[in-house]
Amino acid sequence: NAGVMQNPRHLVRRRGQEARLRCSPMKGHSHVYWYRQLPEEGLKFMVYLQKENIIDESGMPKERFSAEFPKEGPSILRIQQVVRGDSAAYFCASSINSGSNEQYFGPGTRLTVT
Amino acid sequence: AQSVTQLGSHVSVSEGALVLLRCNYSSSVPPYLFWYVQYPNQGLQLLLKYTSAATLVKGINGFEAEFKKSETSFHLTKPSAHMSDAAEYFCAVSEGVGGSNYKLTFGKGTLLTVNP
């Protein structure tokens, strides 16, 4: 049973480019959560999505960041016009139940902005 | 608002020695508490969780943690360290029943090294 998959594992972007991070939840899970880990910090909640719905985006920066979880395909975290401060590890988690703290995490995507 | 403090960003023990990783939390509501482990290049794996039942929680790989409300602590212990325990450990808190209990708040992590 495959776990949570994230790709790419490492992503390098120049300032001003767009970054797209993908997350495929565990089989049977329809709830996805994104967290960001800045250097020397703990993981911080960004957004909670169900299929085709954003449930809670209270942790998302107001500009340049967006997330979606379409009916088909992976969840996407999109960062437009990246800046050096966006360099971080981005983790995706999924759960089988609605709004659950029993979350299964992927290996993360390390984004580096040059 | 909730927060988690992990004392010691790096803990080093000898194989066979006691492992003690410290975690203190603050929460305005009764919390749920978690310990996760992350091995290199892998995702976070749940070790154990406290959800207001028994205060002493047993997890995988011989780890356990005790919830102490008076001390607002949830320290992780293992009686005898094994080389395979070397990893980074994260303590996390969420709101309990009701509210946004899916929103985990993490500490900065403690890197555990085990010396032969």
Interface residues (C-beta under 8 A of the other chain):
Chain A: G3 V4 R9 H31 Y33 Y35 E40 E41 G42 L43 K44 F45 Y48 D56 S58 G59 F91 A93 S95 G99 S100 N101 E102 Q103 Y104 F105 G106 P107 G108
Chain B: V4 Y32 F34 Y36 N41 Q42 G43 L44 Q45 L46 K49 F90 A92 S94 S100 N101 Y102 K103 L104 T105 F106 G107 K108 G109
